[in-house]
Amino acid sequence: MESLLQPQVLGYIAGTLTTFSFLPQAIKTLKTRDTQSISLLMYALFVTGVGFWLLYGWTIGDNTLIVANTVTLLFASPILLMKLQHVWRVAKVS
């Protein structure tokens, strides 16, 4: 049990759980291409924050932060891009 309480292990568990929590939403959004109910501000702030966490992890050499935030960016960025496309498409019609 003691090996599970090591900071690096705890970091990987936390990173895995929080990162993969976005996978169902990412899959659903990519399949349906429906981003209408997703907040642009929330996703923009979230992706920016994850980018800064990744940069922070890189500057301090923390592989846990680097891996978790890289994967999270891979899941969240396409949704943000789809949301931006939706917003631009609606703005053109208006």
Summary of the structure (lengths in Angstrom):
residues: 94
radius of gyration: 15.9
end to end distance: 59.2
largest distance: 59.7
contacts: 242
relative contact order: 0.16
helix: 85%
strand: 0%
